[in-house]
Amino acid sequence: MGLFVAQVVRFAWAEARACAFAVALFAGLAVSSVVPLPIPRYDALLVYAVTLTVAFRALRWETTREVAFIAGFHLVGLAFEVVKVRLGSWSYPEDAYTKILGVPLYSGFLYAAVGSYVCAAWRILELRLVNYRKAPVTAVAVAIYVNFVSQHWWVDLRVPLAILLVLVTWGTTVHFTVGEYRHRMPLSLGLLLTGFFLWIAENIATYLGAWEYPYQQEAWRLVHVGKIGAWALLVSVTFVIVASAQARRPVIAS
């Protein structure tokens, strides 16, 4: 029992370190919602997010490689936001100077925070993949990303793509280190758990006014529980990108 408790504490500490950038970003969201600012809030959040990135690198809490990932995920997320906001999926109601087509530039850092977490967790927990089938998983991840946009004009394929993702990751496990011990978890379960915690974070973010869904315009309401699955699918895209960058590390095959 003592060993179990110790491992849980160590794992929680490792996860907290991996989430440091995201937690700091959410702290900024919280503070900016109650503290008067000399510039529009979204603009202040952009300055804050850039400052965070520089500070994390200067303090060596993130590597140069991880900062590059943050920049890349910021651009990918920003492009995604422009499309989804124009289609009316959600909105950013506050004014800002740093808005492009209704999307504040800081919003890309919300996706970058997810990428930062995956990169940091990979390093801190020493992740390794067993029986990872890169080609089919990548193909499904690309289809998932495309479907998030194409569903507005065509059929929404999230359910069949989710089933397909489970099939192509069947038997794939993530091995990670906690203290002196190695543990493992099915990849699909890891994606689902990450999606759940991102859904919790999304509820906090919308409550703080980071963005809002159409049904939240008059009063804040809980984000639909179905978004857990959507986040799990979106995380798979992030995971595939990071896994590809880690290809130089050995991938174990049974």
N, C-alpha and C positions, 0 to 999 in steps of 0.2 A: 504494500500500500504506500509506504514511504517513497519507493522508487517511482510509482505511478504519479504521485503528487508532484515529485521533483521534475519529472518529465513534462507534465502539464505546464508547470510554471516556466520551465525552460522554453517550451514551444510557444507559450504566450508571449514571452519576452522576445523571441526571435520574430514572431509575427508583428509585434509592436514596432520593432526596428524596421522591418520591411515596409510597414505602413506609415513610417514617419513623415514622408512627404505628403501623403494623402491627409494625415491627421493635421499637419501644419496648415494645409490648404483649407481644410474644413474649419479650423480655428479662425482663419482669416475671414471666411464666410460669416461665421457667427459674430465676430467682433464688428465687422462692417455693417451688420444688420442693426446694430444698436448704437454705434459711435458716430457722431457727426463727422463728415469728411469734407475736405476742401475741394475735392473734385468728384465727379460722378462715381458712384460706387463701382460699377463695372470697370471703369478706368483704373480706379485704385486697386482693384483685385488683380488686374493685369500687371501693374507695377509690383504688387506684392508677390505674385507667382513667379515673375522673372527674378526678383530678389531672392526668393526661396531657392530657386534653381542654382543661382550663383553661390549662395551661402552653403548649400549642401555640398557643392563641389569643392569649395574652399576649405570646408571642414573635413573633407574626405569621407563624408557620409554616403556619397555616391561617386562612382567612377566616371571617367570621361565617357566611356562607352554607354553608361546608363543615362548620362545627360544627353547624349546623342539620341538615345531612344526616346527620351522625354520630348525632344524637339520633333522627332519623327512622328510620334503619336499625337502630338499637338496638331500638326498639319493634317494628319489623317482624320482626327476627330473634328477639326474645324471644317473640313470639307463635308463631312457627314452632317454636321450641325446646319450648315448652309442649306443643304438639300431638305433636311427634315423640317426646319423652321419654315421654309418657303412652302412646304406642303401642309403646314398647319399642325404638325404632330405635337409641338410645344412652342413656347415663345419666351422671349426675354423682354418683359414689359418696361424696364427702366431705361432712361435715356443714357447715352454714352457717346463720347467722341470716337472711341475705338470700336465702332460697330461696322460690320460689313454685311450688307444684305439682311439686316436685322439680327445679326449674330455678333455678340461682343467677343473680342479676341481672347479674352481670358478663358472662355468656355473650352477651348482646346486643351487647357491644362487639366480639366476634369478627366479627360481621356488619358492624358499624360500621366496622371496620378495612378491610374490602373496599370499602365505600362511600367511605371516606376516600381509599383508593388511587385509585379511579376519578376522584373529584373532583380530587384533586391532579394526577394524570397529565393530565387534561383541561386544567388551567391551565398546568402547567409545559411540557408538550409542545405546547400550542396546538392541540389536536385540532379537526379539522373533518371533517364527514361528507360524502361524495359519493354521490349516488343512494340516500339513506336513505329508506326507505318507512315512515314513522312508524306509520301505522294498522295494517298487517298485522304488523309486528314487535312492536308493543305487544300486539296480540291474542294472538300466540303466547307472548309472555313471561308474560302473565296465565295462559294455559292451563298453562304450565310450572309456575308457582307453585302453582296449584290441584292439579295432578297429583301434586306431591310429597306432598300430604296425601291426596288421593282414592285414590291407588294402594293404600292399606291396605284400602279397602272395595270397590274396583272394579278395572278393568284398568289396569296400569302402561303408560302411553303415552309413556314417555321416548324410545323409539327413533323412533316416528313423529313426535313433536314435535321431536326433534333434526333429522330429515330436513326437516321443515317449516321449521325455523329457518334451515337452510342455504338453502332455496329462497327464503324471503322476504328474506334478506340477500345473495342472489346478485347480484353486481355492485356491492354496497355496499363502499366503501373508507374507511378511516380515514387521514386525512392528518395528519402530525405533524411538528414542527420539532425538529431536532437541530443545535445550533450555527447555522450560517447556511444550512442546507439543509433542504428539505422532502422528506419520504419518505411512502410510502403502504403500506398493508397491507390485505388483505381483512378485513372485519369478523369473519367466521366464524373465520378463522385467529387473529385477536387474541383472541377468546373462548376458543378451544381452548387457546392458549398460557397464558392466564391461569388456566384450569382446571387445567392441568398444574402450574403453580407453587403453586396453592392446595392441590393434592393433596400436594405435598411439604411444605407448611406444616402440613397436617392430620396427616401422619405425625409431624412434630416435636411438634405440640400434644398428640396422644394419648400419645406417648412421655413427655411431661412431665406427663401426668395431667390435662390441661385437661378432658377428658371421655373416655369409653371406649365402644367398641362391645361388644356381647355376646360376640363371639369374642376380645376382649382382656381379659376379666375375670380369667382365670387367669394369663396372661402376655401381654406386649405382642406384637402381630403387625402386619406391614405392612398398611396399609389397602388394600383391594381396588383394583386398578388401574382397575376400572370407575367408580370415584368421580371419575376425571378428567372423564369425560363429564358426570356429575351436577353437578360444580362449574362446568363450562363453561355448562351450562343455567342454573344458579342465577346466575352472573355476568351472563347476558343480562338477567335481571330487574333487577339493579342498574344495568346499562348503560342500559336503557330509561328508568329513573327519572331518572338523571343527564342523559341526552340530552334528556328532556322539559324539564328545568329549564334547559337550555342553549338552548332553542328561540329565545330572543331573538337568539342569534348567527346569522349567515347560514349556511344549509345550501346547499351548491353542488349544482346539478343539471346533468348533462351534456346 
